[in-house]
Amino acid sequence: MLISNLEFLPDQKVIRHIGLVQGSSVRSKHVGRDMMAGLKNIFGGELKGYTELLHDSRIEATERMVEQAKSIGANAVLNVRFSTSSIAAGAAEIFVYGTAVEVADHE
């Protein structure tokens, strides 16, 4: 599956526009991570636990989008975008969406 944040690809020809596909993942904070984040807020530095949490969420959301694209016959997803939102105190959603298409000669 070809995935790109471009609206079109210079080296690929879109032969069929299929439609919008999406995937999401909602994750909550871990108490242990919250305690470490509180310390990092005092002393500064990267919140590695949250970085890892968001990374895993992006992967999961993207996999769900790709599965949806495959199920409707796409072999590429173009114009891919990510969005993050707070769902509740301590929980966030990663949402990914794009345009499912069929491109010529891509497996």
N, CA, C and O atoms as CSV, one atom per row, in Angstrom:
chain,resi,resn,atom,element,x,y,z
A,1,MET,N,N,0.856,-1.177,0.000
A,1,MET,CA,C,0.000,0.000,0.000
A,1,MET,C,C,0.898,1.235,0.000
A,1,MET,O,O,1.763,1.390,0.862
A,2,LEU,N,N,0.683,2.087,-0.957
A,2,LEU,CA,C,1.406,3.343,-1.050
A,2,LEU,C,C,0.669,4.389,-0.218
A,2,LEU,O,O,-0.536,4.580,-0.388
A,3,ILE,N,N,1.385,5.066,0.680
A,3,ILE,CA,C,0.796,6.095,1.531
A,3,ILE,C,C,1.613,7.363,1.352
A,3,ILE,O,O,2.839,7.340,1.458
A,4,SER,N,N,0.922,8.484,1.078
A,4,SER,CA,C,1.632,9.743,0.862
A,4,SER,C,C,0.807,10.915,1.381
A,4,SER,O,O,-0.423,10.884,1.367
A,5,ASN,N,N,1.512,11.948,1.838
A,5,ASN,CA,C,0.808,13.160,2.236
A,5,ASN,C,C,0.644,14.128,1.064
A,5,ASN,O,O,0.082,15.210,1.232
A,6,LEU,N,N,1.127,13.752,-0.115
A,6,LEU,CA,C,0.940,14.561,-1.316
A,6,LEU,C,C,-0.450,14.338,-1.897
A,6,LEU,O,O,-1.042,13.273,-1.722
A,7,GLU,N,N,-0.964,15.345,-2.587
A,7,GLU,CA,C,-2.279,15.207,-3.225
A,7,GLU,C,C,-2.210,14.353,-4.480
A,7,GLU,O,O,-3.193,13.715,-4.855
A,8,PHE,N,N,-1.055,14.339,-5.129
A,8,PHE,CA,C,-0.829,13.491,-6.295
A,8,PHE,C,C,0.642,13.137,-6.307
A,8,PHE,O,O,1.455,13.802,-5.665
A,9,LEU,N,N,0.980,12.098,-7.030
A,9,LEU,CA,C,2.372,11.659,-7.102
A,9,LEU,C,C,2.882,11.831,-8.519
A,9,LEU,O,O,2.252,11.348,-9.460
A,10,PRO,N,N,3.998,12.503,-8.694
A,10,PRO,CA,C,4.526,12.772,-10.032
A,10,PRO,C,C,4.803,11.505,-10.853
A,10,PRO,O,O,4.692,11.523,-12.079
A,11,ASP,N,N,5.162,10.410,-10.178
A,11,ASP,CA,C,5.535,9.197,-10.901
A,11,ASP,C,C,4.430,8.141,-10.937
A,11,ASP,O,O,4.671,7.014,-11.371
A,12,GLN,N,N,3.218,8.492,-10.483
A,12,GLN,CA,C,2.102,7.539,-10.467
A,12,GLN,C,C,0.879,8.164,-11.126
A,12,GLN,O,O,0.643,9.367,-11.020
A,13,LYS,N,N,0.107,7.324,-11.807
A,13,LYS,CA,C,-1.124,7.785,-12.422
A,13,LYS,C,C,-2.319,7.209,-11.650
A,13,LYS,O,O,-2.460,5.993,-11.515
A,14,VAL,N,N,-3.166,8.099,-11.153
A,14,VAL,CA,C,-4.379,7.662,-10.461
A,14,VAL,C,C,-5.377,7.231,-11.526
A,14,VAL,O,O,-5.740,8.016,-12.402
A,15,ILE,N,N,-5.818,5.978,-11.446
A,15,ILE,CA,C,-6.781,5.479,-12.433
A,15,ILE,C,C,-8.203,5.360,-11.872
A,15,ILE,O,O,-9.167,5.184,-12.617
A,16,ARG,N,N,-8.309,5.461,-10.525
A,16,ARG,CA,C,-9.648,5.403,-9.923
A,16,ARG,C,C,-9.625,6.079,-8.559
A,16,ARG,O,O,-8.799,5.757,-7.705
A,17,HIS,N,N,-10.538,7.014,-8.368
A,17,HIS,CA,C,-10.726,7.662,-7.071
A,17,HIS,C,C,-11.778,6.851,-6.332
A,17,HIS,O,O,-12.869,6.630,-6.856
A,18,ILE,N,N,-11.459,6.399,-5.103
A,18,ILE,CA,C,-12.387,5.537,-4.372
A,18,ILE,C,C,-13.097,6.305,-3.262
A,18,ILE,O,O,-14.311,6.171,-3.104
A,19,GLY,N,N,-12.372,7.100,-2.497
A,19,GLY,CA,C,-13.019,7.910,-1.475
A,19,GLY,C,C,-12.221,8.037,-0.198
A,19,GLY,O,O,-11.080,7.585,-0.111
A,20,LEU,N,N,-12.830,8.652,0.782
A,20,LEU,CA,C,-12.198,8.917,2.063
A,20,LEU,C,C,-12.039,7.632,2.871
A,20,LEU,O,O,-12.953,6.812,2.949
A,21,VAL,N,N,-10.865,7.475,3.466
A,21,VAL,CA,C,-10.619,6.394,4.422
A,21,VAL,C,C,-10.047,7.011,5.689
A,21,VAL,O,O,-9.453,8.089,5.661
A,22,GLN,N,N,-10.239,6.306,6.800
A,22,GLN,CA,C,-9.814,6.860,8.073
A,22,GLN,C,C,-9.467,5.762,9.062
A,22,GLN,O,O,-9.849,4.603,8.896
A,23,GLY,N,N,-8.750,6.146,10.073
A,23,GLY,CA,C,-8.433,5.252,11.174
A,23,GLY,C,C,-8.203,6.080,12.411
A,23,GLY,O,O,-7.782,7.234,12.321
A,24,SER,N,N,-8.475,5.501,13.578
A,24,SER,CA,C,-8.240,6.248,14.805
A,24,SER,C,C,-7.818,5.313,15.924
A,24,SER,O,O,-8.020,4.100,15.864
A,25,SER,N,N,-7.236,5.906,16.931
A,25,SER,CA,C,-6.834,5.188,18.135
A,25,SER,C,C,-7.004,6.138,19.305
A,25,SER,O,O,-6.517,7.268,19.268
A,26,VAL,N,N,-7.689,5.689,20.336
A,26,VAL,CA,C,-7.870,6.490,21.543
A,26,VAL,C,C,-7.087,5.805,22.655
A,26,VAL,O,O,-7.279,4.621,22.929
A,27,ARG,N,N,-6.217,6.554,23.279
A,27,ARG,CA,C,-5.384,6.009,24.351
A,27,ARG,C,C,-5.517,6.878,25.592
A,27,ARG,O,O,-5.753,8.083,25.509
A,28,SER,N,N,-5.360,6.239,26.736
A,28,SER,CA,C,-5.370,6.995,27.985
A,28,SER,C,C,-3.977,6.979,28.597
A,28,SER,O,O,-3.152,6.114,28.305
A,29,LYS,N,N,-3.748,7.959,29.448
A,29,LYS,CA,C,-2.463,8.063,30.128
A,29,LYS,C,C,-2.327,6.957,31.170
A,29,LYS,O,O,-3.321,6.445,31.684
A,30,HIS,N,N,-1.109,6.607,31.464
A,30,HIS,CA,C,-0.771,5.629,32.479
A,30,HIS,C,C,-0.350,6.393,33.730
A,30,HIS,O,O,0.376,7.383,33.632
A,31,VAL,N,N,-0.789,5.953,34.888
A,31,VAL,CA,C,-0.488,6.663,36.136
A,31,VAL,C,C,1.018,6.837,36.322
A,31,VAL,O,O,1.470,7.910,36.720
A,32,GLY,N,N,1.787,5.808,36.044
A,32,GLY,CA,C,3.243,5.892,36.175
A,32,GLY,C,C,3.834,6.930,35.234
A,32,GLY,O,O,4.745,7.671,35.602
A,33,ARG,N,N,3.309,6.974,34.024
A,33,ARG,CA,C,3.779,7.975,33.057
A,33,ARG,C,C,3.414,9.384,33.519
A,33,ARG,O,O,4.186,10.325,33.333
A,34,ASP,N,N,2.239,9.522,34.119
A,34,ASP,CA,C,1.816,10.833,34.624
A,34,ASP,C,C,2.752,11.335,35.711
A,34,ASP,O,O,3.087,12.519,35.747
A,35,MET,N,N,3.174,10.444,36.594
A,35,MET,CA,C,4.079,10.846,37.671
A,35,MET,C,C,5.420,11.305,37.096
A,35,MET,O,O,5.973,12.316,37.528
A,36,MET,N,N,5.937,10.560,36.125
A,36,MET,CA,C,7.209,10.936,35.504
A,36,MET,C,C,7.056,12.229,34.713
A,36,MET,O,O,7.967,13.057,34.693
A,37,ALA,N,N,5.920,12.404,34.069
A,37,ALA,CA,C,5.674,13.638,33.311
A,37,ALA,C,C,5.652,14.838,34.250
A,37,ALA,O,O,6.139,15.913,33.899
A,38,GLY,N,N,5.094,14.660,35.429
A,38,GLY,CA,C,5.071,15.734,36.414
A,38,GLY,C,C,6.475,16.141,36.806
A,38,GLY,O,O,6.759,17.330,36.948
A,39,LEU,N,N,7.360,15.170,36.985
A,39,LEU,CA,C,8.758,15.475,37.313
A,39,LEU,C,C,9.449,16.168,36.145
A,39,LEU,O,O,10.221,17.106,36.346
A,40,LYS,N,N,9.174,15.711,34.931
A,40,LYS,CA,C,9.786,16.338,33.751
A,40,LYS,C,C,9.319,17.779,33.604
A,40,LYS,O,O,10.081,18.638,33.160
A,41,ASN,N,N,8.073,18.046,33.972
A,41,ASN,CA,C,7.571,19.424,33.897
A,41,ASN,C,C,8.356,20.345,34.833
A,41,ASN,O,O,8.535,21.528,34.545
A,42,ILE,N,N,8.812,19.801,35.935
A,42,ILE,CA,C,9.589,20.596,36.890
A,42,ILE,C,C,11.010,20.813,36.377
A,42,ILE,O,O,11.522,21.932,36.405
A,43,PHE,N,N,11.644,19.736,35.907
A,43,PHE,CA,C,13.057,19.785,35.522
A,43,PHE,C,C,13.283,19.985,34.027
A,43,PHE,O,O,14.395,20.313,33.611
A,44,GLY,N,N,12.252,19.794,33.220
A,44,GLY,CA,C,12.386,19.951,31.772
A,44,GLY,C,C,12.825,18.661,31.111
A,44,GLY,O,O,13.329,17.755,31.775
A,45,GLY,N,N,12.633,18.578,29.805
A,45,GLY,CA,C,13.040,17.407,29.045
A,45,GLY,C,C,11.872,16.769,28.317
A,45,GLY,O,O,10.710,17.115,28.529
A,46,GLU,N,N,12.217,15.836,27.462
A,46,GLU,CA,C,11.202,15.128,26.672
A,46,GLU,C,C,10.403,14.185,27.550
A,46,GLU,O,O,10.945,13.531,28.441
A,47,LEU,N,N,9.121,14.125,27.289
A,47,LEU,CA,C,8.236,13.183,27.974
A,47,LEU,C,C,8.201,11.898,27.148
A,47,LEU,O,O,7.268,11.669,26.377
A,48,LYS,N,N,9.214,11.074,27.315
A,48,LYS,CA,C,9.399,9.902,26.454
A,48,LYS,C,C,8.227,8.922,26.520
A,48,LYS,O,O,7.880,8.300,25.516
A,49,GLY,N,N,7.624,8.785,27.687
A,49,GLY,CA,C,6.475,7.894,27.809
A,49,GLY,C,C,5.331,8.335,26.913
A,49,GLY,O,O,4.682,7.508,26.272
A,50,TYR,N,N,5.080,9.647,26.869
A,50,TYR,CA,C,4.018,10.175,26.014
A,50,TYR,C,C,4.417,10.120,24.548
A,50,TYR,O,O,3.580,9.858,23.684
A,51,THR,N,N,5.677,10.364,24.266
A,51,THR,CA,C,6.157,10.262,22.878
A,51,THR,C,C,5.914,8.854,22.354
A,51,THR,O,O,5.430,8.677,21.236
A,52,GLU,N,N,6.248,7.861,23.156
A,52,GLU,CA,C,6.039,6.456,22.773
A,52,GLU,C,C,4.552,6.144,22.618
A,52,GLU,O,O,4.149,5.464,21.674
A,53,LEU,N,N,3.746,6.643,23.545
A,53,LEU,CA,C,2.300,6.423,23.498
A,53,LEU,C,C,1.707,6.982,22.207
A,53,LEU,O,O,0.918,6.303,21.550
A,54,LEU,N,N,2.073,8.207,21.833
A,54,LEU,CA,C,1.553,8.814,20.615
A,54,LEU,C,C,2.086,8.123,19.372
A,54,LEU,O,O,1.364,7.977,18.386
A,55,HIS,N,N,3.351,7.692,19.408
A,55,HIS,CA,C,3.924,6.950,18.280
A,55,HIS,C,C,3.137,5.663,18.031
A,55,HIS,O,O,2.759,5.365,16.898
A,56,ASP,N,N,2.896,4.908,19.097
A,56,ASP,CA,C,2.130,3.661,18.975
A,56,ASP,C,C,0.717,3.931,18.469
A,56,ASP,O,O,0.186,3.160,17.669
A,57,SER,N,N,0.108,5.018,18.931
A,57,SER,CA,C,-1.242,5.375,18.490
A,57,SER,C,C,-1.265,5.726,17.012
A,57,SER,O,O,-2.190,5.335,16.300
A,58,ARG,N,N,-0.246,6.467,16.534
A,58,ARG,CA,C,-0.181,6.814,15.103
A,58,ARG,C,C,-0.052,5.560,14.247
A,58,ARG,O,O,-0.697,5.444,13.204
A,59,ILE,N,N,0.776,4.628,14.686
A,59,ILE,CA,C,0.941,3.376,13.935
A,59,ILE,C,C,-0.376,2.618,13.884
A,59,ILE,O,O,-0.790,2.164,12.817
A,60,GLU,N,N,-1.032,2.480,15.020
A,60,GLU,CA,C,-2.302,1.749,15.073
A,60,GLU,C,C,-3.374,2.417,14.207
A,60,GLU,O,O,-4.081,1.732,13.468
A,61,ALA,N,N,-3.500,3.727,14.289
A,61,ALA,CA,C,-4.490,4.450,13.491
A,61,ALA,C,C,-4.194,4.303,11.999
A,61,ALA,O,O,-5.110,4.112,11.199
A,62,THR,N,N,-2.919,4.392,11.623
A,62,THR,CA,C,-2.536,4.244,10.213
A,62,THR,C,C,-2.838,2.842,9.711
A,62,THR,O,O,-3.338,2.680,8.597
A,63,GLU,N,N,-2.543,1.828,10.514
A,63,GLU,CA,C,-2.861,0.450,10.124
A,63,GLU,C,C,-4.355,0.273,9.897
A,63,GLU,O,O,-4.763,-0.421,8.965
A,64,ARG,N,N,-5.162,0.883,10.726
A,64,ARG,CA,C,-6.621,0.789,10.562
A,64,ARG,C,C,-7.081,1.481,9.285
A,64,ARG,O,O,-7.972,0.988,8.594
A,65,MET,N,N,-6.471,2.626,8.971
A,65,MET,CA,C,-6.809,3.323,7.731
A,65,MET,C,C,-6.430,2.469,6.522
A,65,MET,O,O,-7.204,2.349,5.572
A,66,VAL,N,N,-5.248,1.882,6.563
A,66,VAL,CA,C,-4.778,1.040,5.450
A,66,VAL,C,C,-5.695,-0.169,5.268
A,66,VAL,O,O,-6.027,-0.527,4.138
A,67,GLU,N,N,-6.100,-0.790,6.353
A,67,GLU,CA,C,-7.017,-1.936,6.246
A,67,GLU,C,C,-8.337,-1.529,5.604
A,67,GLU,O,O,-8.889,-2.267,4.788
A,68,GLN,N,N,-8.840,-0.359,5.971
A,68,GLN,CA,C,-10.079,0.125,5.362
A,68,GLN,C,C,-9.862,0.365,3.869
A,68,GLN,O,O,-10.715,0.013,3.054
A,69,ALA,N,N,-8.731,0.959,3.511
A,69,ALA,CA,C,-8.428,1.225,2.097
A,69,ALA,C,C,-8.348,-0.077,1.302
A,69,ALA,O,O,-8.897,-0.171,0.204
A,70,LYS,N,N,-7.672,-1.073,1.850
A,70,LYS,CA,C,-7.563,-2.372,1.167
A,70,LYS,C,C,-8.939,-3.004,0.982
A,70,LYS,O,O,-9.221,-3.602,-0.056
A,71,SER,N,N,-9.794,-2.869,1.999
A,71,SER,CA,C,-11.110,-3.517,1.942
A,71,SER,C,C,-12.014,-2.935,0.862
A,71,SER,O,O,-12.977,-3.580,0.447
A,72,ILE,N,N,-11.714,-1.722,0.403
A,72,ILE,CA,C,-12.531,-1.115,-0.649
A,72,ILE,C,C,-11.802,-1.086,-1.996
A,72,ILE,O,O,-12.247,-0.424,-2.933
A,73,GLY,N,N,-10.683,-1.806,-2.087
A,73,GLY,CA,C,-10.002,-1.973,-3.370
A,73,GLY,C,C,-8.923,-0.975,-3.710
A,73,GLY,O,O,-8.478,-0.923,-4.856
A,74,ALA,N,N,-8.488,-0.184,-2.752
A,74,ALA,CA,C,-7.440,0.807,-3.023
A,74,ALA,C,C,-6.052,0.159,-2.949
A,74,ALA,O,O,-5.852,-0.828,-2.240
A,75,ASN,N,N,-5.116,0.719,-3.679
A,75,ASN,CA,C,-3.721,0.303,-3.526
A,75,ASN,C,C,-2.835,1.483,-3.134
A,75,ASN,O,O,-1.609,1.369,-3.098
A,76,ALA,N,N,-3.475,2.627,-2.837
A,76,ALA,CA,C,-2.745,3.803,-2.369
A,76,ALA,C,C,-3.702,4.720,-1.593
A,76,ALA,O,O,-4.911,4.734,-1.824
A,77,VAL,N,N,-3.113,5.479,-0.669
A,77,VAL,CA,C,-3.869,6.498,0.057
A,77,VAL,C,C,-3.064,7.786,-0.057
A,77,VAL,O,O,-1.910,7.857,0.368
A,78,LEU,N,N,-3.689,8.790,-0.633
A,78,LEU,CA,C,-3.021,10.069,-0.862
A,78,LEU,C,C,-3.583,11.150,0.061
A,78,LEU,O,O,-4.651,10.992,0.651
A,79,ASN,N,N,-2.837,12.251,0.168
A,79,ASN,CA,C,-3.246,13.410,0.959
A,79,ASN,C,C,-3.529,13.025,2.414
A,79,ASN,O,O,-4.509,13.478,3.004
A,80,VAL,N,N,-2.671,12.193,2.977
A,80,VAL,CA,C,-2.856,11.689,4.337
A,80,VAL,C,C,-2.559,12.789,5.350
A,80,VAL,O,O,-1.568,13.511,5.238
A,81,ARG,N,N,-3.438,12.898,6.338
A,81,ARG,CA,C,-3.309,13.900,7.393
A,81,ARG,C,C,-3.564,13.256,8.753
A,81,ARG,O,O,-4.336,12.303,8.865
A,82,PHE,N,N,-2.912,13.780,9.776
A,82,PHE,CA,C,-3.101,13.328,11.150
A,82,PHE,C,C,-3.720,14.452,11.965
A,82,PHE,O,O,-3.471,15.632,11.719
A,83,SER,N,N,-4.523,14.066,12.931
A,83,SER,CA,C,-5.127,15.023,13.839
A,83,SER,C,C,-5.114,14.414,15.242
A,83,SER,O,O,-5.274,13.204,15.404
A,84,THR,N,N,-4.925,15.246,16.229
A,84,THR,CA,C,-4.942,14.799,17.625
A,84,THR,C,C,-5.971,15.624,18.371
A,84,THR,O,O,-6.074,16.836,18.179
A,85,SER,N,N,-6.733,14.953,19.224
A,85,SER,CA,C,-7.699,15.690,20.035
A,85,SER,C,C,-7.821,15.052,21.408
A,85,SER,O,O,-7.589,13.856,21.585
A,86,SER,N,N,-8.185,15.868,22.359
A,86,SER,CA,C,-8.413,15.391,23.715
A,86,SER,C,C,-9.853,14.879,23.792
A,86,SER,O,O,-10.792,15.588,23.430
A,87,ILE,N,N,-10.013,13.664,24.258
A,87,ILE,CA,C,-11.344,13.057,24.353
A,87,ILE,C,C,-11.932,13.283,25.741
A,87,ILE,O,O,-13.102,13.638,25.881
A,88,ALA,N,N,-11.113,13.075,26.757
A,88,ALA,CA,C,-11.514,13.263,28.147
A,88,ALA,C,C,-10.250,13.546,28.937
A,88,ALA,O,O,-9.148,13.494,28.390
A,89,ALA,N,N,-10.401,13.840,30.199
A,89,ALA,CA,C,-9.214,14.068,31.034
A,89,ALA,C,C,-8.355,12.809,31.007
A,89,ALA,O,O,-8.786,11.742,31.446
A,90,GLY,N,N,-7.151,12.940,30.495
A,90,GLY,CA,C,-6.232,11.809,30.477
A,90,GLY,C,C,-6.349,10.906,29.266
A,90,GLY,O,O,-5.681,9.873,29.222
A,91,ALA,N,N,-7.173,11.250,28.275
A,91,ALA,CA,C,-7.318,10.414,27.081
A,91,ALA,C,C,-7.262,11.278,25.828
A,91,ALA,O,O,-7.805,12.382,25.789
A,92,ALA,N,N,-6.594,10.754,24.807
A,92,ALA,CA,C,-6.460,11.490,23.546
A,92,ALA,C,C,-6.707,10.554,22.373
A,92,ALA,O,O,-6.502,9.343,22.461
A,93,GLU,N,N,-7.155,11.153,21.269
A,93,GLU,CA,C,-7.387,10.399,20.040
A,93,GLU,C,C,-6.392,10.854,18.980
A,93,GLU,O,O,-6.136,12.046,18.810
A,94,ILE,N,N,-5.841,9.879,18.280
A,94,ILE,CA,C,-5.078,10.144,17.060
A,94,ILE,C,C,-5.992,9.719,15.921
A,94,ILE,O,O,-6.474,8.587,15.888
A,95,PHE,N,N,-6.222,10.623,15.003
A,95,PHE,CA,C,-7.100,10.366,13.860
A,95,PHE,C,C,-6.288,10.585,12.594
A,95,PHE,O,O,-5.622,11.611,12.454
A,96,VAL,N,N,-6.337,9.638,11.678
A,96,VAL,CA,C,-5.627,9.760,10.408
A,96,VAL,C,C,-6.637,9.532,9.286
A,96,VAL,O,O,-7.509,8.669,9.383
A,97,TYR,N,N,-6.504,10.321,8.220
A,97,TYR,CA,C,-7.437,10.186,7.109
A,97,TYR,C,C,-6.742,10.536,5.804
A,97,TYR,O,O,-5.733,11.240,5.784
A,98,GLY,N,N,-7.299,10.033,4.727
A,98,GLY,CA,C,-6.739,10.306,3.420
A,98,GLY,C,C,-7.693,9.871,2.327
A,98,GLY,O,O,-8.804,9.415,2.601
A,99,THR,N,N,-7.255,10.014,1.090
A,99,THR,CA,C,-8.064,9.665,-0.068
A,99,THR,C,C,-7.591,8.340,-0.637
A,99,THR,O,O,-6.446,8.210,-1.072
A,100,ALA,N,N,-8.477,7.362,-0.631
A,100,ALA,CA,C,-8.166,6.046,-1.186
A,100,ALA,C,C,-8.285,6.106,-2.699
A,100,ALA,O,O,-9.284,6.581,-3.238
A,101,VAL,N,N,-7.251,5.618,-3.379
A,101,VAL,CA,C,-7.228,5.615,-4.840
A,101,VAL,C,C,-6.626,4.305,-5.333
A,101,VAL,O,O,-6.049,3.529,-4.572
A,102,GLU,N,N,-6.781,4.096,-6.614
A,102,GLU,CA,C,-6.059,3.013,-7.287
A,102,GLU,C,C,-5.100,3.679,-8.252
A,102,GLU,O,O,-5.496,4.489,-9.090
A,103,VAL,N,N,-3.839,3.328,-8.120
A,103,VAL,CA,C,-2.832,3.869,-9.040
A,103,VAL,C,C,-2.382,2.749,-9.967
A,103,VAL,O,O,-2.397,1.575,-9.597
A,104,ALA,N,N,-1.985,3.124,-11.167
A,104,ALA,CA,C,-1.548,2.149,-12.168
A,104,ALA,C,C,-0.206,1.544,-11.769
A,104,ALA,O,O,0.673,2.235,-11.253
A,105,ASP,N,N,-0.066,0.272,-12.011
A,105,ASP,CA,C,1.199,-0.439,-11.846
A,105,ASP,C,C,1.805,-0.315,-10.456
A,105,ASP,O,O,3.027,-0.230,-10.338
A,106,HIS,N,N,1.014,-0.302,-9.422
A,106,HIS,CA,C,1.545,-0.310,-8.051
A,106,HIS,C,C,0.954,-1.488,-7.318
A,106,HIS,O,O,-0.262,-1.678,-7.306
A,107,GLU,N,N,1.820,-2.287,-6.703
A,107,GLU,CA,C,1.346,-3.485,-6.005
A,107,GLU,C,C,1.338,-3.317,-4.515
A,107,GLU,O,O,0.965,-4.240,-3.792
